[in-house]
Amino acid sequence: MASSFAEPAPPGQERTYPQPTKSGKVAFRCASSGVECETAYYIYGDLSSGRTPLVGVHGGPGAGHSYLRPLSLLWVDYKIPVVLYDQVGCGASTHFKGTKGDTELWKPELFMNEFENLMSKLEITQYDWLGQSWGGMLGGQFAIERQPKCMRKLIISNSPSDMKVWVQAAQKLRAKLPQDVQETLTRCEKERKTDTEEYQQAVMAYYDRHVCRTIPRPAEYTETLECLENAMEVYETMNGPSEFFVTGSFKDWSITNLLHKVTKETCPGGLLVLNGYYDEAQDETCEPFFTKPTCRTKWKSYALSSHLTTLEETERYVKDVGAFLLSD
């Protein structure tokens, strides 16, 4: 199955990351089910340093924190503390087996509650939010609905504000795949064979172009794919079988017309939008995060990156995020 893509390659990761200063789990009570569960977290740096910590919120849902580890370099370079965590349903946090299709459990409210619980348990009273993909979608909805008093700055990385626009953009990208790949995807989706090896191989042809372009695949990306494979309860319920075949509860999700509620009071330090030229989060999917909030906004794009800019143009990404976090 052809999947070659002759374009300039991104530089990838150029140095190693520090180990977490502290890691652990906090208890979290799932309101919809009453089940006691746990959220696994990873802290880089010193939360008592006086610097506002950056909390990295991963995508998926169900992707886990692995591919956001480059954010730990913000502590190395700028002494900005960083908190990463695995949302419930994936990674080292509590899984809910047998819940695929449970839309009463798997919805944004669960993850917003989890985030607030984590901040409370870690005694973080002010934070900056960096949400990547689904993490940015959640960040936008959180800012709109919860109107947080503790959020200083919001970074929306590789995220859409409307899933219908996301799917439309994905269809355009998919139409540029080799013909045999397109035919396999279409046939398997029509025949409901999206769980087959044949379909997954065709999916990876798209992912190699528009999710992570770094060759060889970074270890963190491999971990992320494995994490998603073990988090199908949440991923397929909310999203669907793949990034571009969205059949889950998210298919009609949109916050575009509510983004004006992200104000200078909600986000006093401003909002930064990030995406890549080859990103499945094409410009039209994330533009509303730049144009519609009434707080200050800024946008940076990466010429060699697709969706996982953290692993593709790591040094520039860290530098840009650091500069934004330290700016007035």
Backbone hydrogen bonds, N-H to C=O, Kabsch-Sander energy under -0.5 kcal/mol:
donor,donor_aa,acceptor,acceptor_aa,energy
7,E,5,F,-1.6
12,G,312,E,-3.4
21,T,43,I,-2.2
22,K,43,I,-1.7
24,G,41,Y,-1.8
26,V,39,T,-2.1
28,F,37,C,-2.8
30,C,28,F,-0.6
30,C,35,V,-2.9
31,A,29,R,-0.8
33,S,30,C,-0.6
34,G,30,C,-3.2
37,C,28,F,-3.1
39,T,26,V,-2.4
40,A,38,E,-0.5
40,A,86,D,-0.6
41,Y,24,G,-2.7
42,Y,84,L,-2.8
43,I,22,K,-3.5
44,Y,82,V,-3.0
45,G,43,I,-0.5
47,L,45,G,-0.6
49,S,46,D,-1.7
54,L,81,P,-2.9
55,V,53,P,-0.5
55,V,128,D,-3.1
56,G,54,L,-0.6
56,G,83,V,-2.7
57,V,55,V,-0.5
57,V,130,L,-3.2
58,H,56,G,-0.6
62,G,59,G,-0.6
63,A,59,G,-1.9
68,L,65,H,-2.1
69,R,66,S,-1.8
71,L,68,L,-2.0
72,S,69,R,-2.6
73,L,70,P,-2.0
74,L,71,L,-2.0
75,W,72,S,-1.3
76,V,72,S,-1.1
77,D,73,L,-3.0
78,Y,74,L,-1.9
79,K,75,W,-1.1
80,I,74,L,-1.7
82,V,44,Y,-2.5
83,V,54,L,-2.9
84,L,42,Y,-2.8
85,Y,56,G,-0.6
86,D,40,A,-2.2
87,Q,85,Y,-0.6
89,G,94,T,-3.2
90,C,87,Q,-1.4
93,S,90,C,-1.7
94,T,38,E,-2.2
97,K,95,H,-0.5
99,T,96,F,-1.0
101,G,233,E,-0.6
102,D,99,T,-2.4
103,T,101,G,-1.5
105,L,102,D,-0.7
106,W,102,D,-2.5
107,K,105,L,-1.4
110,L,107,K,-1.4
111,F,107,K,-0.9
112,M,108,P,-2.4
113,N,109,E,-2.5
114,E,110,L,-1.9
115,F,111,F,-2.1
116,E,112,M,-2.2
117,N,113,N,-2.3
118,L,114,E,-2.5
119,M,115,F,-2.5
120,S,116,E,-2.2
121,K,117,N,-2.7
122,L,118,L,-2.2
123,E,120,S,-1.0
124,I,119,M,-2.7
125,T,123,E,-0.7
127,Y,150,C,-2.3
128,D,53,P,-2.5
129,W,153,K,-2.5
130,L,55,V,-2.6
130,L,128,D,-0.5
131,G,129,W,-0.6
131,G,155,I,-2.7
132,Q,57,V,-2.4
132,Q,130,L,-0.5
133,S,157,S,-2.9
135,G,132,Q,-2.5
136,G,133,S,-1.0
137,M,133,S,-2.0
138,L,134,W,-2.8
139,G,135,G,-1.7
140,G,136,G,-2.4
141,Q,137,M,-2.3
142,F,138,L,-2.9
143,A,139,G,-2.3
144,I,140,G,-1.9
145,E,141,Q,-3.0
146,R,142,F,-2.4
147,Q,142,F,-0.6
147,Q,143,A,-0.7
152,R,127,Y,-2.7
154,L,270,G,-2.0
155,I,129,W,-3.3
156,I,154,L,-0.5
156,I,272,L,-3.0
157,S,131,G,-2.9
157,S,155,I,-0.7
158,N,156,I,-0.6
158,N,274,L,-3.7
161,S,285,T,-2.0
163,M,253,W,-2.7
166,W,162,D,-1.8
167,V,163,M,-2.4
168,Q,164,K,-2.1
169,A,165,V,-2.4
170,A,166,W,-2.4
171,Q,167,V,-2.3
172,K,168,Q,-1.4
173,L,169,A,-1.8
174,R,170,A,-3.0
175,A,171,Q,-1.7
176,K,173,L,-1.5
177,L,174,R,-1.8
181,V,178,P,-0.6
182,Q,178,P,-2.2
183,E,179,Q,-2.5
184,T,180,D,-1.9
185,L,181,V,-2.5
186,T,182,Q,-2.5
187,R,183,E,-2.4
188,C,184,T,-2.5
189,E,185,L,-2.3
190,K,186,T,-2.2
191,E,187,R,-2.4
192,R,189,E,-0.8
193,K,188,C,-3.6
196,T,193,K,-1.4
200,Q,196,T,-2.1
201,Q,197,E,-2.3
202,A,198,E,-1.6
203,V,199,Y,-2.5
204,M,200,Q,-2.0
205,A,201,Q,-1.0
206,Y,202,A,-1.0
206,Y,203,V,-0.6
207,Y,203,V,-2.3
208,D,204,M,-2.7
209,R,205,A,-0.6
209,R,206,Y,-0.9
210,H,206,Y,-2.6
211,V,207,Y,-2.5
212,C,207,Y,-2.2
222,T,218,P,-2.1
223,E,219,A,-2.4
224,T,220,E,-1.7
225,L,221,Y,-2.5
226,E,222,T,-2.2
227,C,223,E,-2.5
228,L,224,T,-2.5
229,E,225,L,-2.0
230,N,226,E,-1.3
231,A,228,L,-1.7
234,V,231,A,-0.6
235,Y,231,A,-2.5
236,E,232,M,-1.9
237,T,232,M,-0.6
237,T,233,E,-0.8
238,M,234,V,-2.3
239,N,235,Y,-3.0
240,G,235,Y,-1.4
242,S,245,F,-0.9
246,V,244,F,-0.9
247,T,239,N,-1.0
247,T,245,F,-0.8
248,G,239,N,-2.8
249,S,237,T,-2.5
250,F,238,M,-2.5
251,K,248,G,-1.9
252,D,249,S,-0.6
253,W,250,F,-2.4
255,I,161,S,-2.7
256,T,161,S,-0.8
258,L,255,I,-1.9
259,L,255,I,-0.7
259,L,256,T,-1.1
261,K,258,L,-2.1
262,V,259,L,-1.9
263,T,261,K,-1.3
267,C,263,T,-2.7
269,G,152,R,-3.2
270,G,267,C,-1.8
271,L,296,R,-2.6
272,L,154,L,-2.3
273,V,298,K,-3.0
274,L,156,I,-2.5
275,N,300,K,-1.4
277,Y,302,Y,-2.8
278,Y,305,S,-2.6
279,D,276,G,-1.0
280,E,210,H,-1.4
282,Q,280,E,-1.6
285,T,282,Q,-1.9
286,C,282,Q,-1.1
286,C,283,D,-0.6
287,E,283,D,-1.7
289,F,286,C,-1.3
290,F,286,C,-0.6
290,F,287,E,-1.9
291,T,287,E,-2.0
292,K,288,P,-2.3
294,T,262,V,-1.8
295,C,262,V,-1.1
298,K,271,L,-1.8
300,K,273,V,-2.6
302,Y,275,N,-1.8
303,A,301,S,-0.5
305,S,302,Y,-0.8
308,L,211,V,-2.2
309,T,307,H,-0.9
311,L,308,L,-1.9
312,E,308,L,-0.9
313,E,309,T,-2.0
314,T,12,G,-0.6
317,Y,313,E,-2.4
318,V,314,T,-2.7
319,K,315,E,-2.2
320,D,316,R,-2.7
321,V,317,Y,-2.6
322,G,318,V,-2.7
323,A,319,K,-2.4
324,F,320,D,-2.0
325,L,321,V,-2.5
326,L,322,G,-1.9
327,S,323,A,-0.8
327,S,324,F,-0.6
